[in-house]
Amino acid sequence: MVMIEIENIKKFMAGFLGGNLFDDFLMSEGKLSMNISYEFDGKILKEFYDTEEWKEMKQYPYVTWEEEKEKIFSLVKGKKKPLSFQFVMMLKPDLSPEFLAKYNLAVREDEITGLFINILYDRQGLKCTSGVSRKTFVLDKTLEEAWDREVKERFLTKYL
């Protein structure tokens, strides 16, 4: 796990809410505090969809960030900055094999519950933390180290 302080918050927010910086992620959960507080559970509710819609769109257990960012942006935009927000982003599971191959990791996909980036903003600043969730405990931390590196180099370097 690595914690990275984002220096260029404005540029990061443009990529986060207006660009495609996290389009490869699902929104696992989120919290937004402004004049009121909002809490988001990113789990897709099957009962919202009819059977045909569900068959067509059911790919992930959580909503894609690409689908939700516009809604979140509509809540955030305005003259005043939010008091705080926190979003837990999970790499789309079907992108895990590409990541594992890139770092030549001998980890089975079914051993990984999720590869995460936690984004936390308050009026003191913006921080991103990497995280890995596995189905079982292991002493080997090469997966975690590779994910830390990927988060820093692929997603966050230009905002440091």
N, C-alpha and C positions, 0 to 999 in steps of 0.2 A: 504494500500500500504506500502510495506517495501522495503528498499534499502539495499542490501547486498554487501559489498566489498569482492571480491574474492581474497584470499591471494595466493593460489596455482594455478596460472594462467596456468602453463604448464600442470598440471594434469587436470584442468578443460577443457582446449582446447583438450586434448586427448579424454576426454569423449564426448565433444561437437561435434568435427569434425571426430573423429576416432572411437568412441564408440557408445553406444546406450543410452546415457544420455537423449537425447531429442527425441527419436524415438516415443514417445507418443504425439508428437506435430506436428502442421502444421506451416509452415513458412508464416506468414501473410505479412511481408515485411522485407527488409534488405538493408543495405548500406555498402559498403566496399571501403575504400580509401587506395590505394597503389600508384603505379606510375601514375595510373589513377583512377577515381572513377566509381564504379558500383552501380546501384540501382536495387533492385529486388522487383517486385510486385508479391506476392505469389499466386495471383488469377489464377486459372486454366483457360486457354483459350480453350473453347470448339471447336472453329474452327480449332484447330491444329489436332484434332482427327477425324477419320471417325466415322460413326454412331455406328458401332459395338464396336469399342474401347471405345467410350464414355459411352455406356451402361454398359460395363464391369468395367470401372475404376471410373466412377463418383460416389464418395461417399462423398467427402468434397469440400467446395468452394475454399480451398487453397491446395497447394501442400504439401505433407508430408515431414517432415524434413528428414526422413529416405531415401527418394528418392533424395533429393537435396544436402545433406551434402557432398557427394563425389565430386560433381561439385564445391561447395564452397571451399572444401579442395584443389582441384586442382588449384584454383586461389590463395589461401593463401600460399601454401607450397613454400619454397624457403629459401634463405639465409637471407632475410630481413623480419622483422615483418611488418605487415600492419601499416599504420599511425593510422587508426581507423576502427572500424566497429560497426554496430548496427543491431541487429536482433530482430524482434518482433515475439515471438513464442506463438502459441495458442494451448491449450490442445485440442486434438481431441474431438469434441462434444459428440461422443458416450461414452467417458470415464467420462463425467460429472455425470451420475447417481451413479457410483461407488464412486466418490469423495463426493457427497452429502450424500450418505448413511454412508460413513466412519465417517463423522462429525455430522451425525444425523440432517441435515439441512432441515428445512421445506420450501424449495425453489423449485418451479417448474422449470424443465429444460428449458421450453420455455421462461422463464423470463431472462435467461442468454444469452447474445450475445457472450461472450467469457471469458475464464480464461487465462490470459497472463503472460508471463515472457519476460521482455525486457532485452536484453543483450547488454551492451555498453562497448566497449574497446577503449581506447586511450593510448597513451604512458605513461600516468599517472597511469593507472591501469584498472581493469575490475570490472564492477558493474552489478548486476542483480536487477531488480525491478519487483515486482509482481503487477498485476493489474487485475481488474474485470470490465467487461462491461456488463451493464444490459440494458434491453429494456426500463425500466422505473426507475425513481428516487425513492428510498426508504430511510428512515432514519435508518433502521436496518442494521448494518454493520457486522453481524455475518458471512455472506458469505465471505466478504472481509478478516475478521480476520482468518477464517479457511483456505482460500487460501494462505494468508501470511505464516501461520504455515506450510502448505503442501509444499510450495515452499522451505522454509528454511530446514525443516526436511527431506523431501523426495529427493530433488534435489540438495541442495547446502551445507549441513552440512559438508560433507567430504572435501570441498574446502575452508573452512573458516580458 
